Amino acid sequence: MTEAGKSERMSPTSRAHADQADQASLVRALANANVAILAQDTSLAYLWSENAPAKWGLGKIVGRRDADIFSDAVAEELTGLKKEVLAGTERRHTEIAVSGPEGLSWFEIWLDPLRNNEGSVVGVVTTATEITEQRQREQTLRTLLREVSHRSKNLLAIIQSIAAQTGRYTDTVEQFLTRFRGRLQSLSSSQDLVTSSNWRGADLSQLVAGQVARYCAEPSRNLVVSGENPYLNPNAALHVGLALHELAVNSVSYGALSSPDGQVKIEVRLLPDGEMELLWSEPLIRPDAGPERKRFGTVALERVVPSSLNSTASLSTGAGRLVYRLVLPADSFHLD
C-alpha cells in the first residue's frame, strides 16, 4: 500500500525488465562466487548451464551427458547419484576430481531434484563449486603436520640422548643442570634458525654466530672463519650446532676463548668426493686439562655428532693444540 492507501503494482513491462536485471545479477553473483548451476532432464541430458566450469572443457553442453564430459569413474559415480535423486532422494553430495592440463581440479557437487510447477521431478539440478585451492591447502597442512611430528620425534630423541649422556658423565645434580641447560640452549638456538627458514636448515655462518661468537670477548679478533659457507639441512644444522657448542664451552675453560686475546680458527673446505670438511683448531692454554676421553663433550664430538650425520670425526689435543675435524656427507648440505 502507498501512503494514500492504494495498491501499487509494477507494470508488466517494468516487471519483465526487473526480472531480467535480477537474472543478470544472479549470473554475476554465481560467477563471482565461482559457483556453477547445471540442469538435466530425466534422461540426464543437459538442458542448460550457468557459469559452467571452464576446466570441464564443456564447450556446448546442451544435449550432452556426463559420460561425454568426465572420466568413466566420475561419470559412473555422478550418474548413479543422479538416478537416486530422480527416484526420490531429496539431495545428494559428493566431490569429484577432473583431470586437465594443470593437473587435478577438485569440485564439490550438490545434486537436487528439478521440479515443475506441479512439484513433479522432471530432472536434476547440479550445483558445482571448485575447491582445488582448499584441497591443496589441506594437503599442505597434512604434509606440514607430518613433518612437524617427524621432526618433533627427532628433536625429542636428541634431547633424550643429551640428557642420558650428560647424566652419565656428570658427578653432581648441580653440574648436570648447568651442562644440560647449556646444551638445551644450544639446541634451541639451532632449532630457531631451522624454524625461521621454514624447516630448510641454516648456513654455517649463522651457527657459528649463534654458538661460538657469544663466548668471544671480541668475535672479530677471537674468531677467524675461512672457506665455504655451506647451507646445512635441518638434521646437520642441529648436530653441527651441538658440536660447535661443545667446542666453544671447552675453549672457554681450557682453550683460546679463555683469554681475551685468544683465537679460534674454523676452516671449511669442499673435498674432492663432494663431502665437506670442517676444521676447528686452537691453542690449549691448559694443555693438561683438555677434553677428557670419558666426558660427554668428547663423546658428542667423536661419536654422537658424526653418527647422527653418517659421517666421520676426529679430535686431537697433541702439541698444545686442539684440532677437531668433522666431515659432512654431501647429502647434508648444499652450496649456493
NORMO-V544080 format. One record per residue. N is the residue number from 0. RES is the residue in one letter. PSI is psi in degrees with one decimal (999 if undefined). BURIAL is # if it has 16 or more other ideal C-beta (glycine too) atoms within 10 Angstrom, else .. D_CENTER is the distance of its C-alpha to the mean C-alpha in Angstrom with 2 decimals. Layout:
n=N res=RES psi=PSI burial=BURIAL d_center=D_CENTER
n=N res=RES psi=PSI burial=BURIAL d_center=D_CENTER
This chain:
n=0 res=M psi=143.3 burial=. d_center=62.40
n=1 res=T psi=178.8 burial=. d_center=63.12
n=2 res=E psi=-27.9 burial=. d_center=64.70
n=3 res=A psi=-0.7 burial=. d_center=68.11
n=4 res=G psi=11.5 burial=. d_center=67.28
n=5 res=K psi=149.5 burial=. d_center=67.23
n=6 res=S psi=144.6 burial=. d_center=64.66
n=7 res=E psi=119.3 burial=. d_center=62.52
n=8 res=R psi=149.3 burial=. d_center=60.99
n=9 res=M psi=139.0 burial=. d_center=59.04
n=10 res=S psi=154.6 burial=. d_center=61.06
n=11 res=P psi=-39.1 burial=. d_center=60.09
n=12 res=T psi=-45.0 burial=. d_center=59.22
n=13 res=S psi=-39.4 burial=. d_center=57.05
n=14 res=R psi=-41.0 burial=. d_center=55.43
n=15 res=A psi=-42.7 burial=. d_center=54.60
n=16 res=H psi=-40.2 burial=. d_center=53.13
n=17 res=A psi=-40.5 burial=. d_center=51.08
n=18 res=D psi=-40.4 burial=. d_center=49.82
n=19 res=Q psi=-41.1 burial=. d_center=48.78
n=20 res=A psi=-41.3 burial=. d_center=46.97
n=21 res=D psi=-41.9 burial=. d_center=45.21
n=22 res=Q psi=-42.0 burial=. d_center=44.19
n=23 res=A psi=-39.8 burial=. d_center=42.88
n=24 res=S psi=-39.9 burial=. d_center=40.89
n=25 res=L psi=-42.7 burial=. d_center=39.45
n=26 res=V psi=-42.7 burial=. d_center=38.41
n=27 res=R psi=-40.5 burial=. d_center=36.72
n=28 res=A psi=-41.4 burial=. d_center=34.93
n=29 res=L psi=-43.2 burial=# d_center=33.67
n=30 res=A psi=-43.0 burial=. d_center=32.41
n=31 res=N psi=-36.3 burial=. d_center=30.71
n=32 res=A psi=0.0 burial=. d_center=28.99
n=33 res=N psi=41.8 burial=. d_center=28.09
n=34 res=V psi=136.4 burial=# d_center=30.30
n=35 res=A psi=143.3 burial=# d_center=32.70
n=36 res=I psi=128.9 burial=# d_center=35.93
n=37 res=L psi=144.2 burial=# d_center=37.95
n=38 res=A psi=142.1 burial=. d_center=41.21
n=39 res=Q psi=153.2 burial=# d_center=42.87
n=40 res=D psi=-172.9 burial=. d_center=46.35
n=41 res=T psi=-19.5 burial=. d_center=47.42
n=42 res=S psi=1.3 burial=. d_center=47.22
n=43 res=L psi=27.6 burial=# d_center=43.58
n=44 res=A psi=139.1 burial=. d_center=44.42
n=45 res=Y psi=135.0 burial=# d_center=42.60
n=46 res=L psi=-43.6 burial=# d_center=44.91
n=47 res=W psi=168.5 burial=. d_center=42.82
n=48 res=S psi=153.4 burial=# d_center=39.35
n=49 res=E psi=125.9 burial=. d_center=37.86
n=50 res=N psi=39.2 burial=# d_center=34.65
n=51 res=A psi=136.6 burial=# d_center=33.96
n=52 res=P psi=127.8 burial=# d_center=30.45
n=53 res=A psi=-29.5 burial=. d_center=30.81
n=54 res=K psi=-12.9 burial=# d_center=28.19
n=55 res=W psi=-12.3 burial=# d_center=30.74
n=56 res=G psi=41.9 burial=. d_center=33.09
n=57 res=L psi=-46.8 burial=# d_center=35.97
n=58 res=G psi=-128.5 burial=. d_center=38.53
n=59 res=K psi=125.1 burial=. d_center=41.65
n=60 res=I psi=-29.1 burial=# d_center=40.83
n=61 res=V psi=129.4 burial=. d_center=44.22
n=62 res=G psi=-12.9 burial=. d_center=45.73
n=63 res=R psi=164.1 burial=. d_center=42.64
n=64 res=R psi=170.7 burial=# d_center=41.00
n=65 res=D psi=-34.9 burial=# d_center=37.52
n=66 res=A psi=-21.6 burial=. d_center=38.42
n=67 res=D psi=-11.3 burial=. d_center=39.07
n=68 res=I psi=-45.2 burial=# d_center=35.61
n=69 res=F psi=172.1 burial=# d_center=32.97
n=70 res=S psi=164.5 burial=. d_center=32.30
n=71 res=D psi=-42.7 burial=. d_center=34.68
n=72 res=A psi=-45.5 burial=. d_center=32.26
n=73 res=V psi=-44.2 burial=# d_center=31.21
n=74 res=A psi=-40.8 burial=# d_center=34.84
n=75 res=E psi=-43.0 burial=. d_center=36.11
n=76 res=E psi=-49.1 burial=# d_center=33.79
n=77 res=L psi=-41.9 burial=# d_center=34.65
n=78 res=T psi=-40.6 burial=. d_center=38.35
n=79 res=G psi=-44.8 burial=. d_center=38.52
n=80 res=L psi=-39.7 burial=# d_center=37.04
n=81 res=K psi=-34.4 burial=# d_center=39.29
n=82 res=K psi=-34.8 burial=. d_center=42.33
n=83 res=E psi=-40.3 burial=. d_center=41.57
n=84 res=V psi=-42.9 burial=# d_center=41.55
n=85 res=L psi=-29.6 burial=# d_center=44.83
n=86 res=A psi=-5.0 burial=. d_center=46.27
n=87 res=G psi=-9.5 burial=. d_center=45.74
n=88 res=T psi=130.1 burial=. d_center=42.17
n=89 res=E psi=-40.3 burial=. d_center=41.36
n=90 res=R psi=142.5 burial=. d_center=37.65
n=91 res=R psi=155.0 burial=# d_center=34.96
n=92 res=H psi=142.3 burial=. d_center=31.20
n=93 res=T psi=175.8 burial=. d_center=28.65
n=94 res=E psi=140.9 burial=. d_center=25.63
n=95 res=I psi=154.7 burial=# d_center=26.01
n=96 res=A psi=127.9 burial=. d_center=24.05
n=97 res=V psi=126.2 burial=# d_center=25.90
n=98 res=S psi=137.7 burial=. d_center=25.42
n=99 res=G psi=-175.2 burial=. d_center=26.07
n=100 res=P psi=-29.8 burial=. d_center=25.74
n=101 res=E psi=8.3 burial=. d_center=22.20
n=102 res=G psi=-157.9 burial=. d_center=21.15
n=103 res=L psi=137.0 burial=. d_center=21.00
n=104 res=S psi=137.0 burial=# d_center=21.63
n=105 res=W psi=141.9 burial=# d_center=21.76
n=106 res=F psi=137.6 burial=# d_center=24.65
n=107 res=E psi=130.7 burial=# d_center=25.83
n=108 res=I psi=129.0 burial=# d_center=29.56
n=109 res=W psi=132.8 burial=. d_center=32.35
n=110 res=L psi=124.0 burial=# d_center=35.83
n=111 res=D psi=152.7 burial=# d_center=38.97
n=112 res=P psi=140.3 burial=# d_center=42.67
n=113 res=L psi=120.0 burial=# d_center=44.54
n=114 res=R psi=151.0 burial=. d_center=47.91
n=115 res=N psi=-174.6 burial=. d_center=51.17
n=116 res=N psi=-24.9 burial=. d_center=53.45
n=117 res=E psi=-3.5 burial=. d_center=55.01
n=118 res=G psi=1.0 burial=. d_center=51.68
n=119 res=S psi=145.7 burial=. d_center=51.74
n=120 res=V psi=119.5 burial=# d_center=48.54
n=121 res=V psi=8.7 burial=# d_center=48.89
n=122 res=G psi=-163.3 burial=# d_center=45.38
n=123 res=V psi=137.2 burial=# d_center=41.64
n=124 res=V psi=125.9 burial=# d_center=39.45
n=125 res=T psi=128.0 burial=# d_center=35.80
n=126 res=T psi=123.1 burial=. d_center=33.26
n=127 res=A psi=134.6 burial=# d_center=29.99
n=128 res=T psi=130.4 burial=# d_center=26.85
n=129 res=E psi=131.5 burial=# d_center=23.89
n=130 res=I psi=25.4 burial=# d_center=20.62
n=131 res=T psi=-47.0 burial=# d_center=18.47
n=132 res=E psi=-40.1 burial=. d_center=16.11
n=133 res=Q psi=-44.6 burial=. d_center=15.94
n=134 res=R psi=-41.3 burial=# d_center=15.24
n=135 res=Q psi=-40.2 burial=. d_center=12.41
n=136 res=R psi=-41.8 burial=. d_center=10.85
n=137 res=E psi=-42.3 burial=. d_center=11.65
n=138 res=Q psi=-41.5 burial=. d_center=10.24
n=139 res=T psi=-42.4 burial=. d_center=6.76
n=140 res=L psi=-43.6 burial=. d_center=7.35
n=141 res=R psi=-40.5 burial=. d_center=8.90
n=142 res=T psi=-43.1 burial=. d_center=6.41
n=143 res=L psi=-40.3 burial=. d_center=4.14
n=144 res=L psi=-40.3 burial=. d_center=7.81
n=145 res=R psi=-39.8 burial=. d_center=8.98
n=146 res=E psi=-42.8 burial=. d_center=6.93
n=147 res=V psi=-43.0 burial=. d_center=8.19
n=148 res=S psi=-45.5 burial=. d_center=11.44
n=149 res=H psi=-46.6 burial=. d_center=11.83
n=150 res=R psi=-33.9 burial=# d_center=11.41
n=151 res=S psi=-41.8 burial=. d_center=13.57
n=152 res=K psi=-41.3 burial=. d_center=16.15
n=153 res=N psi=-42.7 burial=. d_center=16.29
n=154 res=L psi=-42.0 burial=# d_center=16.78
n=155 res=L psi=-37.0 burial=. d_center=19.41
n=156 res=A psi=-39.4 burial=. d_center=21.09
n=157 res=I psi=-45.7 burial=# d_center=21.39
n=158 res=I psi=-42.9 burial=. d_center=22.84
n=159 res=Q psi=-42.4 burial=. d_center=25.17
n=160 res=S psi=-43.5 burial=. d_center=26.38
n=161 res=I psi=-43.9 burial=# d_center=27.01
n=162 res=A psi=-45.6 burial=. d_center=28.90
n=163 res=A psi=-46.1 burial=. d_center=30.97
n=164 res=Q psi=-39.0 burial=# d_center=31.88
n=165 res=T psi=-43.5 burial=# d_center=32.64
n=166 res=G psi=-37.1 burial=. d_center=34.89
n=167 res=R psi=-33.4 burial=. d_center=36.60
n=168 res=Y psi=27.5 burial=# d_center=37.64
n=169 res=T psi=139.3 burial=# d_center=38.50
n=170 res=D psi=-32.5 burial=. d_center=42.00
n=171 res=T psi=162.2 burial=. d_center=41.57
n=172 res=V psi=-40.6 burial=. d_center=39.18
n=173 res=E psi=-43.8 burial=. d_center=39.27
n=174 res=Q psi=-41.6 burial=. d_center=38.30
n=175 res=F psi=-48.4 burial=# d_center=35.46
n=176 res=L psi=-41.9 burial=. d_center=34.02
n=177 res=T psi=-49.0 burial=. d_center=34.39
n=178 res=R psi=-39.6 burial=# d_center=32.77
n=179 res=F psi=-40.7 burial=# d_center=29.99
n=180 res=R psi=-44.1 burial=. d_center=29.08
n=181 res=G psi=-41.5 burial=. d_center=29.04
n=182 res=R psi=-36.0 burial=# d_center=26.73
n=183 res=L psi=-39.5 burial=. d_center=24.33
n=184 res=Q psi=-39.4 burial=. d_center=24.42
n=185 res=S psi=-46.9 burial=# d_center=23.72
n=186 res=L psi=-41.0 burial=# d_center=20.69
n=187 res=S psi=-40.7 burial=. d_center=19.49
n=188 res=S psi=-44.9 burial=# d_center=20.11
n=189 res=S psi=-39.5 burial=# d_center=18.09
n=190 res=Q psi=-36.3 burial=# d_center=15.19
n=191 res=D psi=-41.0 burial=. d_center=15.38
n=192 res=L psi=-42.7 burial=# d_center=15.11
n=193 res=V psi=-43.3 burial=# d_center=12.05
n=194 res=T psi=-42.6 burial=. d_center=10.30
n=195 res=S psi=-18.4 burial=. d_center=11.82
n=196 res=S psi=14.4 burial=. d_center=10.49
n=197 res=N psi=42.3 burial=. d_center=6.75
n=198 res=W psi=19.3 burial=. d_center=7.25
n=199 res=R psi=-29.4 burial=. d_center=9.29
n=200 res=G psi=-148.1 burial=# d_center=12.49
n=201 res=A psi=151.7 burial=# d_center=15.73
n=202 res=D psi=158.2 burial=# d_center=19.00
n=203 res=L psi=-37.8 burial=# d_center=22.15
n=204 res=S psi=-34.5 burial=. d_center=24.03
n=205 res=Q psi=-40.8 burial=# d_center=21.59
n=206 res=L psi=-41.7 burial=# d_center=22.05
n=207 res=V psi=-43.2 burial=# d_center=25.79
n=208 res=A psi=-41.3 burial=# d_center=26.02
n=209 res=G psi=-32.2 burial=# d_center=24.28
n=210 res=Q psi=-27.3 burial=# d_center=25.98
n=211 res=V psi=-45.8 burial=# d_center=29.35
n=212 res=A psi=-32.7 burial=# d_center=30.42
n=213 res=R psi=-14.2 burial=. d_center=30.72
n=214 res=Y psi=-2.3 burial=# d_center=33.42
n=215 res=C psi=139.9 burial=# d_center=35.42
n=216 res=A psi=-41.4 burial=. d_center=38.42
n=217 res=E psi=93.5 burial=. d_center=37.85
n=218 res=P psi=-38.7 burial=. d_center=34.72
n=219 res=S psi=-24.1 burial=. d_center=36.19
n=220 res=R psi=-37.3 burial=. d_center=39.19
n=221 res=N psi=-15.3 burial=# d_center=37.92
n=222 res=L psi=122.5 burial=# d_center=34.94
n=223 res=V psi=114.3 burial=. d_center=35.19
n=224 res=V psi=129.5 burial=# d_center=32.08
n=225 res=S psi=159.6 burial=. d_center=32.71
n=226 res=G psi=-151.0 burial=. d_center=31.26
n=227 res=E psi=159.9 burial=. d_center=27.76
n=228 res=N psi=77.5 burial=. d_center=24.62
n=229 res=P psi=150.9 burial=# d_center=21.94
n=230 res=Y psi=115.8 burial=# d_center=18.20
n=231 res=L psi=143.1 burial=# d_center=17.23
n=232 res=N psi=167.7 burial=# d_center=14.21
n=233 res=P psi=-45.8 burial=# d_center=12.91
n=234 res=N psi=-43.4 burial=# d_center=15.64
n=235 res=A psi=-39.3 burial=# d_center=18.25
n=236 res=A psi=-43.8 burial=# d_center=17.54
n=237 res=L psi=-42.8 burial=# d_center=18.16
n=238 res=H psi=-36.2 burial=# d_center=21.27
n=239 res=V psi=-37.6 burial=# d_center=22.74
n=240 res=G psi=-41.7 burial=# d_center=22.39
n=241 res=L psi=-42.3 burial=# d_center=24.33
n=242 res=A psi=-44.5 burial=# d_center=26.93
n=243 res=L psi=-37.8 burial=# d_center=27.45
n=244 res=H psi=-47.4 burial=# d_center=27.92
n=245 res=E psi=-40.4 burial=# d_center=30.53
n=246 res=L psi=-40.8 burial=# d_center=32.31
n=247 res=A psi=-43.8 burial=# d_center=32.44
n=248 res=V psi=-42.9 burial=# d_center=33.78
n=249 res=N psi=-38.5 burial=# d_center=36.34
n=250 res=S psi=-36.2 burial=# d_center=37.32
n=251 res=V psi=-34.3 burial=. d_center=38.04
n=252 res=S psi=-40.7 burial=. d_center=40.36
n=253 res=Y psi=-15.4 burial=# d_center=42.02
n=254 res=G psi=-148.8 burial=# d_center=40.98
n=255 res=A psi=-35.7 burial=# d_center=40.79
n=256 res=L psi=0.2 burial=# d_center=38.79
n=257 res=S psi=-8.6 burial=# d_center=41.63
n=258 res=S psi=138.1 burial=. d_center=43.67
n=259 res=P psi=-26.0 burial=. d_center=43.05
n=260 res=D psi=2.0 burial=. d_center=44.10
n=261 res=G psi=160.1 burial=# d_center=42.24
n=262 res=Q psi=128.5 burial=. d_center=39.84
n=263 res=V psi=137.7 burial=# d_center=36.88
n=264 res=K psi=131.7 burial=. d_center=35.94
n=265 res=I psi=117.1 burial=# d_center=32.54
n=266 res=E psi=135.4 burial=. d_center=32.70
n=267 res=V psi=124.7 burial=# d_center=29.87
n=268 res=R psi=150.4 burial=. d_center=30.83
n=269 res=L psi=129.6 burial=# d_center=29.64
n=270 res=L psi=158.7 burial=. d_center=31.72
n=271 res=P psi=-29.4 burial=. d_center=33.35
n=272 res=D psi=7.7 burial=. d_center=31.31
n=273 res=G psi=-6.7 burial=. d_center=27.98
n=274 res=E psi=170.7 burial=# d_center=27.29
n=275 res=M psi=134.5 burial=# d_center=27.18
n=276 res=E psi=127.2 burial=. d_center=29.80
n=277 res=L psi=122.1 burial=# d_center=29.41
n=278 res=L psi=119.2 burial=# d_center=32.88
n=279 res=W psi=126.4 burial=# d_center=33.73
n=280 res=S psi=144.2 burial=# d_center=37.46
n=281 res=E psi=155.3 burial=# d_center=39.68
n=282 res=P psi=146.9 burial=# d_center=43.21
n=283 res=L psi=116.3 burial=# d_center=43.89
n=284 res=I psi=-34.3 burial=# d_center=46.02
n=285 res=R psi=82.1 burial=. d_center=46.99
n=286 res=P psi=-29.1 burial=. d_center=47.02
n=287 res=D psi=-2.8 burial=. d_center=48.39
n=288 res=A psi=30.2 burial=. d_center=45.50
n=289 res=G psi=-175.8 burial=# d_center=42.49
n=290 res=P psi=128.8 burial=# d_center=39.69
n=291 res=E psi=147.4 burial=. d_center=41.37
n=292 res=R psi=-22.7 burial=. d_center=40.58
n=293 res=K psi=32.0 burial=. d_center=39.91
n=294 res=R psi=153.2 burial=# d_center=37.59
n=295 res=F psi=-36.8 burial=# d_center=33.85
n=296 res=G psi=-45.3 burial=# d_center=33.24
n=297 res=T psi=-42.1 burial=# d_center=34.88
n=298 res=V psi=-43.2 burial=# d_center=33.24
n=299 res=A psi=-44.0 burial=# d_center=29.75
n=300 res=L psi=-39.3 burial=# d_center=30.63
n=301 res=E psi=-22.0 burial=# d_center=32.46
n=302 res=R psi=-54.5 burial=. d_center=30.78
n=303 res=V psi=-52.8 burial=# d_center=27.55
n=304 res=V psi=-54.1 burial=# d_center=25.64
n=305 res=P psi=-35.3 burial=# d_center=26.94
n=306 res=S psi=-41.1 burial=. d_center=26.56
n=307 res=S psi=-25.6 burial=# d_center=22.87
n=308 res=L psi=1.5 burial=# d_center=22.38
n=309 res=N psi=48.7 burial=. d_center=24.90
n=310 res=S psi=-165.6 burial=# d_center=27.07
n=311 res=T psi=155.9 burial=. d_center=30.44
n=312 res=A psi=156.2 burial=# d_center=31.80
n=313 res=S psi=148.9 burial=. d_center=35.26
n=314 res=L psi=125.0 burial=# d_center=36.82
n=315 res=S psi=148.9 burial=. d_center=40.43
n=316 res=T psi=30.4 burial=# d_center=42.67
n=317 res=G psi=159.6 burial=. d_center=45.86
n=318 res=A psi=32.9 burial=. d_center=48.18
n=319 res=G psi=15.5 burial=. d_center=46.97
n=320 res=R psi=148.2 burial=. d_center=43.46
n=321 res=L psi=127.2 burial=# d_center=40.07
n=322 res=V psi=124.1 burial=. d_center=38.02
n=323 res=Y psi=128.5 burial=# d_center=34.59
n=324 res=R psi=121.9 burial=. d_center=33.11
n=325 res=L psi=128.7 burial=# d_center=29.60
n=326 res=V psi=122.6 burial=# d_center=28.60
n=327 res=L psi=126.6 burial=# d_center=24.92
n=328 res=P psi=156.3 burial=# d_center=24.22
n=329 res=A psi=-28.7 burial=. d_center=23.10
n=330 res=D psi=3.6 burial=. d_center=19.76
n=331 res=S psi=0.0 burial=# d_center=18.75
n=332 res=F psi=168.5 burial=# d_center=18.87
n=333 res=H psi=158.5 burial=. d_center=19.40
n=334 res=L psi=132.9 burial=. d_center=21.80
n=335 res=D psi=999 burial=. d_center=21.24
